[in-house]
Amino acid sequence: MVDKLIEASIRNRGIVVAVALGLLIWGGYVVTVTQVDVFPDLTAPTVTILVEGRGMVPTEMESLVTFPIEASMNGASGVRRVRSATAVGVAIIWVEFEWNVDIHRARQVVAEKLALTAGALPPGVEPVLAPISSIMGEILFLALESDRHSPLDLRTTADTVLRRRLMAVPGVSQVTPIGGGEKQYQILLDPVQMSAHNISLQEVESALRDGNRNASAGFVVRGGEEILIQGIGRVSTSEQIASIPVAVRGGQPVRIGQIAKTRIGEAIKRGEGSHNGKPAVILGVLKQPGANTLELTRELDQVLDDLQATLPEGMIISKHIFRQADFIEVAVRNVMAALRDGGLLVVLIVVLFLGNFRAAFVTLLALPLSLLSAIAVMRYFGITVNTMTLGGLAISVGALVDDAVIDVENVFRRLRENARKPEAEQRPALDVVYQATREVFAPIVYATIIIALVFLPLFFLSGVEGRLLQPLGFAYLVALGASLVVALTITPVLCSLLLPKSKGVLRDHEALLVRILKRLYRPSLNLAINHPWPVIAASVALLAGAVFGFTRLGSAFLPPFNEGMLTISAVTLPGTSLAESDKLGRRIEQILHTVPEVRETARRTGRAELDEHVQGVESAEIDVGLQMKDRSKDEMLRDIRDRLSLVPGMNLDIGQPLSHRIDHMLSGTRSNVAVKVFGDELTTLRELATKVRGVMAGVKGVVDLNIEAQAEIPMLRIRFNQDALARYGDDRGPNYVGREAVQRRIVVSCNVAERSLVDVVNEVRQRVAQSVRLPRGYRVEYGGQFESAASASRILVALGVVVFIAIFGLLIVAFHSTADAAIVMLNLPLALIGGVAGAYAGGGVLSIAGMIGFIALFGIAVRNGILLVSHIRHLKEAEGIVDRREAVARGAVERLAPILMTALTASLALLPLALGAGKPGDEIQSPMALVILYGMLSSTFLNMVVLPAIYCRFRRF
């Protein structure tokens, strides 16, 4: 089949060239219209239920509202986890479904279950479903501030102007304002006047309800005209409210104004906003799933600019607090720069090795064709261009030209050989190109299949790790598949058109660099062939060191990001008033502005009315914009933690916007590690959490250690009985109740700094198990990034064993020799040597990104082994060389150029990514690049020395 494809391509060269040109034009267009995002959508289908219970205490909300809803949801089809948070007057229930469930079907299931539960809820409590969004959907925070308007005016403008206009923008799912003063018409009743006029509260409520509505009275016909009749009773001013009659006493109406004061005032606050330490209204904008973040942000910018021009003088919109689009643009720009620089290095390598611009052009054309084809296929399957898919393309850049390199190098060599023959013995150029391509297509195809096999385990990953890494693997494999098709169709066609009359063929000489390398290589090769045991012994020693080093690597799920922003959670003692919490928040902002790198802060204290997170008035979240200077990020974070430690009574958690959201998605908390203590009694839970916190405090690497803000707060309880009018007393009750899996739980959370995440978690597990005795009915679970790291590692290792067995079987089929297959597989341990060195160069922590690097490395390394062994076999079987040493020596020398070219293009193309460690967008790709870069250097060197030595020593012709 492949043979016929090559033959058909050469026979229809005009069509192939036209198709290639059309593909370039079409691919270029697709790139301009493809959606760009920061990450793939990582959110499991989740339906959020919001329940407002005005004034209800948390325990009552839990028993009467949260628990009945939870119980009904846990029996729903497709539900995998139900979490809830209950605080004063509010309950939020998150219903998470399996990954394959459509979000609209999930919402229908939840709505049906809620309808069945509605009758069991207290009167006036009506659950609502939050709009469809995602944990990564918060794309913009902006501030509305003024130095001449009241908080009431600011909030009214934010609610009635900004929010309504922003909600009208297609792609926006929710806008949540916090801060300022929510406008409210207030009636302040006077009990003395009510008693004097003998008016009850029920009469006032009824009068206000009946006196604040319009009435329709049909229509009348007058002559030929129809006139609608409407009774106007709806009020719009405090004076009109005051004029509403309540009752008639002594033949005279008693109006609201006689028994109460009416005014416009602020509603009771449960949240405050601040920008750079000054009061402001903070608005969070959430996008709908599937909306293009960059396009939506540009449209929002335009809308906000238009709104700014219409606002009262003095009101200012600050729209650069947090912009996900900024990180996307920087991240994509950095990855694209690495892609560009890697491509230039590939161009340089190809030109130096081939020494012929025509051959270099034919080879390098595979690069744009493969990349554009991959992006077009991704768009067809609905996969966005993001840092993960771009990372897959970036690490594939060098590999994309490998197939073309092998084909062009062999065609070039065979054309030179043909040119050296007498004219009568020379074959037609088309025949030479066809035969030269056929000669290498088998190793090319097998090598590509093997690389596809090593990436196969990625597609068995579940959860967040699967959603994160599968697009990377998909992009890599699609690009690689496109490069194979290009090498078997377009490459031989262009070779037949451009190379037969080129100077490199007619003058019959290799490139200068290749001649120098072969001259240097032959003595080392002969030494290895003549003295195989020292070479083998040295390789085994290096391998042993690499295995030992591998076992000492730290472990993590994701490498740390560099988002250019911080998100600081600051929580003081539960029971603290909003005013006092706001004062502490301003103090934190003032301290942050003394840090040289801090350029901007925005704070949200308490909970916005429409927010999907339960956050008490004692909690604040501060977004911090950074402008990095001379210090490293770690030094800056240490400085911030030291400065903020001076604020009394505050628990702090320092993270980054996107990282926090990923942590929240994994464990329900915005920290790297979450230790969840489950049980029934809140007092016991708090005692156990305090013990766990004490144990974790002694673990090296633990920072930002916090206990979930759950405590006994003062409550004034009035108990009615029949013997006395009232009896009151000061009591205490919980401010917050967290639940998961239909059980109460409290969370002890922390971040990790300057140490491996998994090492920290393992030590915490060990210490908690030894030091904290759990009563019957109580248990501890651990959540966070390490769960995903452990799950992904288990799957990759288990399936990796299966894949490598499959690769070995494939090599046996390809070579019809178990011995040859085993020799090719030796490239894997040889690649491990450099790969481990690359992991240590990246910090000594093996994240999932590093594991993907090893996967790609092993596939590329096997490719080079196939090239070498297949050519040695070709010399024996097709060219009749019977002397083993001669066949090995000649095969190794003749394959030196293509193997070095493929190795250098695959590795040096990653050099920009490897050097870009810490740049936004390169955080995940950099560990992969380092592993592949170092691994290819060791694998290629040892492949060209150790494998020939082993082949000569152990194989028999």
N, C-alpha and C positions, 0 to 999 in steps of 0.2 A: 504493500500500500504506500509506504513512504517512498519507495523506489519510483513508483508511478507518479507520485506527486512531484518529485524532483524532475522527472522526465517531462511531465506536462508543463511545468513552469518554464523550462528551457525552450520547449517547443513553441510556447506562446508568450514570448518575451514582451511583446508590446502590451498585451493585456495585463501582464503582471506589473509592469512599470506604471501603467495607467491606474491600476488598483492601488498601488503604493502611494502615488501622488494624491489620489482621491482620499485615501485614509489619512494622510498628513493634513489635508485641508479640513476634512470633517472632524478629525481629532482636535485640531486647533480650535474649531468652533465650540466643540463640547466643553473644552477646558474653560472657555469664557462664561459658560452658563451653568456650570456645575456648582452645586451648593457647597459652601465651605463652613466648617464648624470646628470647635476646639477638640471635641472627643466624639466618638460614636455615642448614640443615645444609650446611657448606662442604666436607666431607670427601669426597674421591673414594673409591670402593669400594676399601678397602685391607685386605689380610690380612697380619697380623704373625706371623712365625714366630720362636719363642724356642727357642734351643738352648743348653743348659748342658753345658759340657765341663769338668768339675772339674779345675782346675789347668793346663789346656792353654794354652800360650803363644799369643799372637795369630797369629803366622805359621802355626803348625800348625793352629789353628782355621780360619784362612782357607783353607788348601790342602785340608784334609781334610773340612771341614764347609761353610763358607760358599760356596766356589766350586762344589762339586757341586750344592748346592741352587739357587744362582743360575742355573747353566746349565740346570737342568731347568725353572725357572720362566720364563725368557725365551722359551721356546717355547710357553708356554701360551696358549690362546685368550683374547683380550681384554686381555692384559697390555700396559700402556703404559710402565711404568717399574719397574725393580727396584733398590732401594737396600739397602745393608747396612752394618753397623758391627760390627767384631770387636774384642774386647778380651780381657783375661785371663780365660779360662774361660767366655766367653759370646760368642754371636753372635746378632744380631738382623737378620732380613731382612724388609724391607717390600716387599710385592708390590702395586703399584698397578694397578688395572684402569681401563678406560674408564668414563666417567661413567654410561653407560646400563646397566652390568652390575649385576645383582642381587647383593647382598653374599653371600647364601647360596649362589648358584651359584658365585661367586668362591671361596668357602671350599671348595666341593666340588672345584673344579678344582685348587686348591692341595693339598688332601688327597690327591687321586689322584696328583699329581706327586711328593709326598713319599713315598708308598708305593713308587713306583718307585725312589726315591733311597735308601731306608732301607738296602738291602744294601751300599751303597758307603760308608756312614758308619762311623766307628770304633765298636768294641763299647762299649755303655753310653751312647752318645750318642743321645738320642731327641728329635727336634724335636716341639714342641707348638705348636698354634695359640692365639694370645692371644684372649681373649673379644672379641666384636663390640663395638666402641666407636667413638669418633670423636676427632679431634684437639681438638674443642671439648667433649669429654665429661667433662673433669675439672671437676666441679662443686663440689667441697668438699675443703678440707684441714683437718684437725683435729689437735690435739696431745693426747697423754696424758702427764701429768707429775706428779711427786711429789717432795717434799723429805724423805720418810722411807722410800721404797721403793728397792730396788736396781734397776739397769737390767735385770737378769734378770727380776725380778718385773713391771716395767712392760711389757717386750716380751711376756712370757708372757700377761699379761692382754690386751694388744692383739691377739695372735694368736688366743687361745682364746675370748675373750669379745667384744671389740669387732668384730673382723673377721668372725667367724662370724655375729654378729647382724646386722651391716650387709649382709653378702652375702645374707641372707634377705629383705631388703626388695625387693619387686618394682620393677624398673627399674634396679637396681644391677648393673653388669657386672663390676666388679673393685674390690678394696680393696687397696692396696699400702702395707704398713707399712715404715718405716725408722727405725733408731735402737734404743737399748736393747741388750739382750743376748739373742740367740736361744737358747732352752733346748736343751741337748744332754747326753745321757748319754755320758760320756767314759771310755774305758779306756786308761790310760797304761801301756803295756807296759814291763817292766823287762828289757832284753836280757840282763843277767847271770843273772837267774832263769830266763829262757827257755832259755839255754844250759845252765844247771845241770840243768834238768829235760828237756833235749833236746826242746824243743817249738818247732815252726816257726810262722811267721805264718799259714800256710794252715790249720794245725790250730786256731789261735785263731779265725780267721774262721769256720771250719766249725762250731766249738762254739757260738759266739755265734748263728749263724744257726739251728742245729738246736735250741739250748736256749732259744729265745725264740719259741715258738709253741705254740698249743693244738692238740689232736688230737681228732677226732671218732671214736668207736668204735661207732657204731650205737646199738642199744638192746637191752634184755632185757625179756622178759615174765615177770612174777612174778604168778601168779594171774590176776586180771583186770586187772592194771595194767601199763602200758608205761612203762619207765624209760629215758630217754636217757643215754648214757654219753659223757662228755667228759673228756679229759685236759688238765689245766691246767698249761701250761708257760711261758706268757708272763710276762715279768718286768715290774715296775713301779717298782722301787727299785734304787739302786746296790748295796745289800747283796745283793739277789737276783741281780744280775749277777755279783757277786763269788763267789757260791756255785756258779756253773755249772761243771761238770767239763769239762776240756779233754782229758785223756788219763789213762791208768793207768800209773803207773811203780812197779815193785816191788810190785805188788798193791794200791797205794794210789792213789786218784784225786787228780789235780792240778787244782786249781780256779783260776778266773780270779784270785781274790784272792791266790793265792800267787805269781803272776807279773806282777801289774799292780795299779795303784791304780784304783779306780772312784770316780767323782764326778759330780755335776751341775755343768756349767759352761757358759760362753758359746761358741757357735760362732765360727769365725774371721769377723771382721767385714769387710764391704766397703762399709759405709755407716754414717753417724751422723745423728742428728736433734737439733734444738735449737729451743727456743721462747724468744724474748726473751733469748738468750744463755745459757740454762740447758738441760742435757740433757733430752731428751724423745723420745718416740716420735711421729713424724709419720705420719699415715695419709692417703693420697690416695684419694678416692672417685670412680669413673668411672661414668657413667650409660650405659644402653643407648640406641642410636639410637631416636628417637621418643618417649623418655620425657619427660614434662613436668617441666622443671627446677624450676619453682616448687613444684609439688605434691610432687615427690620430695624436695626440700630440706625442706619442712615435715614430711614423714613422717620423714625422717632426724633432724630436730630433736627430734621426739617420742621416737624410739627412743633418741637420745643422752641425753635427759633421764631416761628410764627407766633406762638403763644407769648413769648417774651415781649414781642412788640406790642401786644394788646394788654399786658398786665398794668395795674396801677403803678405809677412812678415810684420807684424805690424797691419794688419786689424784684428779686433776682433769682433766676433758675441756674443752679450749678449742676451741670450734667456730667462731670468727669470724676465723680466719687468712685464708682465701680462700673466698669464697662467691660463686659465679657468680650466684646468685639475687639478691644485693644489687645487683650492677651492673644486672641485668635490671630489677629493681623501680625503681631510680633512673632508668635510661634510659627505661623505658616511662612513668614518671611525668612526666619532663621533656617527652617527646614529646606525651603526652596533655595536659599543661598548655599546650604551644604550640598543640595542636589546639583546645583550649578557648578560649584567648585569641584565636586567629585567627578562630574562629567568632563570638566576640563582636564583633570588628571588622567582620566581614561583616554581622552584624545591624545595627550602627550605620550602616554605609554604606547598606544597603538602606532603613532607616527614613528617613535623611536625604534620600535621593534620591527616594523615592516619596512621602514625606510622608503616608503612609496606613498604619495598622497592619494593616488587612485585607490590603492588597496585600503588605505586608512579611511577614505570616504565610504567605500562599500561596507567596511566593518562598522563604522560609527553610525551609519544610517539605521542600524538596528535599534539604537538608543531612542530616538524620538518616536519611531514606529511602535516600539514595544510600550513605551510610557503612555503615548496617546491612546493606544489600543486598550491598555489597562484602565485608564480613566473613563473611556467610553463604555467599557463593560461594567465598571462600577456604577456609572450613572444609570445604565440599563437596569441593574438590580437594586437601585435605590440607595446605594451606599455613598455617603458624602465624602468629599475631600476633607480630611482632618489630619491632625498630627499623627494619628496611628496609620492611616492609609498612606500618607506621605512618607512616614517612616518605613513602611514596607517597600515603597518605591525607591526610597533613598538607599536602603541596604541591598536592593537588587540592582542598582545602577551598574556596578562592575560586572555582575553576573549576566546582565542583559546582552553584553557584547561577546560573552565567552563563546557561545555557539557560533556566532559569525566569525570570531577570531580563529577558531579551530578550522572552520571551513575555508576562510580566505587564506590562511597560512598554508594549508595543504594544497589548495588550488594554485597558489603562487609558486609553491615548491615544485609541483608537478608540471606547471607550465614552463618553468626554467629548465627542468629536466628534458622536457619535450623539445625545447628550443636548442638544447645542446646536441641533439641527434642530427644526423644528416637529413637534408631536406626530404629525401625520398622516404625516410623512415618516420618522419613526423606525422602525428595524428592530427585530425581537425581539432581546433581549439574547443569547439562545443563538446566534442567527445572527451577531451581531457578534463574539462570542467565537470562534466557529468560523472565521470569515473572517480575523480578526486573527491567530489561531494559524497558519492556512494561509499567511498572508502571510510569516511569518518561519520556517516550518519548514524550508524549503529551505536557507537559510544556516546554520541551527542544525545540520541533519544533515551538511551538507558540512563545516562547521567541526569537528564531532566526528570525522568520518572522517579529516580532515587531522591532528588531534591524535593519533589512533590510529596513523596512518601514521608520524608522526615518532618515536613510541615503538617502532615495529616493529623497528628495528635491535637493540634490547636483547635481543630473543629469539633473535638469532643469535650472541650472545656465548657462548663456550665456557669451560670451566674454572671457576676460582674466581670470576672476574669475572661470568660468567653466573649462577652459583648465587647470587651476592650481589645482583646488580642486577635480575634477572628478576622476583623477587617484588615489588620496588618498582614496576616497570612494570606488572605484572599488577594489583596493587592499584589503581594510578592509573587504568588503563583500565577495569577493572570498575566502579569508582566513577563514572567519567565516563560509561560506557554506561548505568549505572543512572540517572544524572541526566538523560540524554537521554530515556529512557523516561518518567521522571517528568514532564519538561517537556511531553511530547506526550500524556500521559494524565491524570495527577492534577492538574497545574497548570491546564489549561483547565477541568476540572470544577470545581475550587475557585473559579476566576475567575468562572464562571457562577453559582455559589452565593453568593459573598460580595461581588463588586465592583459589580454593576449598581445596587444601592441604597446604595452607600457614599457618604459625604460628599464625598470627592475627586472622584467622578464627577458628582454632582448639583450641586456648587458650581462645577464646571468651572474649576479652576485647578491649575496645577502647583505642586510643592513649592517653597518659598522658595529653597532651595539651587539648584535647577535653574534658576529664573528668574535668579538672580544670575550663575550660571555662563554662561548663554546671553548675558546682557548683556555680560559680559566677553569672551566668545569671539568675538562677531560682528566687532568691529573688527580683531582679529588675523586672522580668516579672510578678511575683505575685503582686507586688506593683502596677504596671501599670494596670493590669487587675482589681484589687480591687478598684483602685482610678483613673478611666480613665480621669475625667475632668481636674485635674491639669496637667496631661501629655498633653492632647489636647491643653489646654490653653497655656502652655509653647511652644508647637510646633507652634501654630498660631502666638505667639509673635516673635519667631525666623523667621518665614516666612515673617511677616510684615517688619522686619528689613532687610531681604534679598531683598525683592521687592524694598524697599527704596534705598538700596545700588546699586541694579541693575540699577535703573534710574539715578544714579549719576556716572556710569561708563563712561569713555571716549570711543571714537570710532575711529577705524582706519581700513584700508584694510589689510595691512600686517604688522607684527611686524618688527622692524629694523633688518637688517641682520648684520652679522659680517664676512665680506669677507676677512679681512686681508689686504685690499688695499683701497686707496681712489682715486677718480677721481675728480680733481679740474678743473673747468672751470674758466678761467681768461680772462676777456674782458676789453679792454681799449677803449678809445674814437674812434668811427669810423672816418676814415680819417687818422689815425696814420699809418705811413709807416711800412713796414715789418721789417726793420732794428731796428726801435725804439721799436716795439712790441716785437721783439726777445730779445732786451736788457732788457725790463721789465720782460720777461719770465725768463731770466737767474737770475735776481734779486730774483724772487719768488722762484726759485729752491735753490738758496743760502740760503734763509731764511728757507725753508723747511728742509734743511740739518742741521739746528741748533736745530731742534726738536728731542729729544732723541729717539723717536720711529721710525723715518724715516730712512730706510735703503737704499732706491733707488728711483730715480725719472726719468721719461722719459716724454719729452714734445713734443707736436706737435702744432706748431703755424701756422695759416693759413690753407689752404686746400690742401690735396694731389690731384694730377691730376686725379686719378681714384676714389676718395672718393665719397660716396653717400650722404654726408652731406655738406650743404653750410656753410662754416665757413670763414669769412673774415680774412684778415691779422691782424686785431686788436684782434682776438680771439686765445686763446691758451687752450689746454687741457693737463693736467699733470696727469699722472698715478703715484701714490705714493705707493711704497711697505712699509709695516709696520712690525715692530717687537715689539709687545706690551711688556711693562715693568710693573712697579708698578702702574702706573696711570690707571684710568678707561678710556674707550673710550670717554665718554662725556668730561672728563677733558682734554684729549688730543685734542679733536676737539675745545674746547674753547680756548686752548692755540694757536692752529694753526690759528684760526680766529683772535685772538688778534695780533699775529705777522704779519699776512698778511695785516691787516688793516693799517699798516704803509706804504704800497706801494701806492703811490698817483695815483689817476685816474683809479683804477682797480675795476671792479665788479666781485665778486667771488661767485662761487657756489660749495659747497663741498658735494660730495656724494660718492657712491661706484660704481664699474663697472656694476655689474648686476642690482643693484637697479636703477641706472641711466637709464639703457636700458629698464627696465620695465616701469619707468616713461615716457620715450620717446615714448614707444609703446602706453601708455594710453592717453597721452595728446599732444604728439608731442614736448614736452620739457623735459629736463632732470632734472626736479625738482618735489617735492611732489605736489605742487599746481601751477596751471597755470590759470591766469585770462586773458581771451582773449577778446580784444576790437575789434569789427568789424565795418568797415565803408569804405568810399571811399577816403577821403582826407588824405594823409599821415601826413600832418602837424597837422590836427585835431586829428588823432589817437595818435600821439606823445604827444600832450597836454593832452588828456584824460588819456593816460598811466602814465604820470607824476603825475596827480592828484590821480590816483588809487594807485600808488606807495607811495605817501605821506600818504594816508589813511592806507595802509597796514603796513607802518613803525611803526604805533602806536599800533599794535596788538601784545599782548604778545605771545611768542613762535615762531614768524616769524624770520627766519635767512636767510642769503644768498639772500636778496631781490634784484632783478634785473629787469630792463626793457630790452626787446629784443634789441640787438645792431642795432638800426635803427636810422639814423640821416642824416642831410644834410652834404655832404662832398664836398670839392672843385672840380670843373670840369672846364676844359678849353674847351669852345665850339667855334667852327669856323663856322660862318654862311656865306655861299656863296651867292652872288647876281651878277647881270649882270653889275652893275655900278662900282664895285670895285673888285679888285682881291681877296681880303679877308678882312674880318673884324673879329677881335677876341675879346674876353672878358672873364673875370673870373666869372664864375657862380657857382651855387650850385645845387646839386641833391642828391637823396637818395642813400645810399650804399647798401640797401637791401630791398626787398619787400616780405613779407610773405602773403600767401593766404590760405584760407580754405573755402570750400563750395562756390566756385566761388566768393569770396569777400576778399578784403584786411583785414588783421588783424595784430595787434601787441600784444605781450604777456608780461605780468608782472608776473614773477615767483618767487617762494620762496621755501625754505625748512622749515621744522618744527622741533623744538627741545624742549624737556622737556615739551611738552603739547600735548594733544590729537589733531590729525590731523583734525577731523571733527569739534571739538570746534573752532579751528583756522579758518577753512573755513566758518563756520557759522557766526563768528564775522566779518570776512572780508566781506561777503555778506551784512551783516546788515550795516556796516559802509560805504561801497561803495554805496549802495542804498540811504543812507541818505546824503552823502556828494558830490557825483559826478553826476552832471546833464548831461545827454546824449542828444546831438542834435538829431533832427529827422533823421532817417536813420542809427543811430549808436546803437549798442547793446553790452552787455557784457555776455560772457559765462564763466563758471568755469569748468576746467578740472583737472584731476589728479587722484590719488589713491582713493580719497573720492567718486568719481563717481562710481567706481567699488564696494566700500564698501556699498554705499547706495543701488545700484542695487541688490547686493547679499543679503543684509539684507531684502529688501522688498520681494524678492522671497522666502527666507528661512522662514520668518515670515508667509507669506500668505500660502505657502504650508505646513508649520509646523502645522498650525491650521487644515488643511485638513487631514494631516497624523495622528494627535492625535485623531481626530474624527474616523478615520479608525481604529486606535488601540483600541479605546474604543469599537467600533463595533465588532472587532475581539475577544476581551476579553469576550464580551457578548455571542458570539457564542461558545467560548471555555468553559465558565462556566455555560452557560444557566442561567445567573443571572446578572441583571443590578447592583445589590448592590455589588456583589463580584467584578465585573469589576470596579466599582467606587472606591472600597477600594484599589485595585491594582494601579489605576491611582493616588492615593494619594502619591505614591512614587515620582512623578514628582516634586511637590512643596517641598518635603523633600530633594530631590537631589539638588534643586535650592539653598537651604540654604548654603550648602558647596561649590557649584559651584561658587557662587558669592564671597565667601571668597577666593577661588582659583584664581579668576580673579583679586582680589585686591592684592593677593600675587605676581601676575605676573606684577604688575605695575599699576593696576587700569584702564587699557585701554583694551576694548574688541575689538579685531581684528576678522577677519573672522576665523582665527585659533581657537580663543576662542569660537566662535559660534559653530564650528564643535565639540569642546570639549563638549559643552552642549548637542548637538545632540547625541553624543555617550553616554554621561552620562545618559540621559533620557532613552535610550534603555536598558542599563545595569541595571538601577534601576528598571525598569518595570519587567525585568527578575526575580529579587529577590522577588518582590511582587508576581509574578506568582508561584514561588516555594513554598512560604509560604501558600498562599491561596489554591493552588491545593492540598497540603498535608493535610491541615485541612479538606478539602472536602473529600479526600480519607479516612481519619480516620472515618468520619461520614458514608460515603456511602459503603466503602468496608470492614471496620473493625467494624462497628456497634456501634460506640461511640455516644451516644445520648446527653450526657451532654456537653453543649456548652463550658463551662470553661475548662473542662477536655480536650476536643478536641483541643481547642486553645492552652492551656498550653503545651500539649504533642506535638502537631504539631510544635509549635515554638521551643521547646527544640530539637526535632528530626531533624529539619531543620537548627538548629544553625550551625552545622559543614559545610554542603555544602554551605549555604549562606555566612558564613564568608570566606570560602575558595574561592568561586567565587568572592566575593567582594575584598578580599585581593590580589588575583592573578591579578584581573583586575586593581586594583589601584597601588599596590606596584610594579608591573611590569613597571609602568610608572615613578617610582621614579627617575631612572637615567636620563630620559628625563627632568623631572621637575627640577632636580638639575643642568642640563646642560644648563640652560638659558644663552644665549649669545654665546654659542659655535657655530662655523660654522656648518650648517646643522641642528642644533636643534632649530633654531629661530622660525620656524613655529610650530614644534611639542611641544615645551616647554609650550606655553600657553594652548594648548589642554590638555597636561598631567596634568598641575596644576588644571585646572577646573575639570577633571575627578577624579583626586586623592582626592581633598578636597570634591568633591561632593559625591564620593562613601563612604568616611568615615562618612559623616553626614547621607547620605541616609541609609546606613547599620545599623548604630546605631539606628536611628529613626524607621527604618523598623521593627527591632526586638523588639521595645518597644511600639511605637505609634500604629502601625497597629494591633497588638494583642489587645490593649486596645480598639481601635475603633471597631474591629470585635466583641469583647465581648459586647460592649455597644450598638451597633446598629444592629447587625445581630441576627436573630432568626432561630433556627434549626427547 
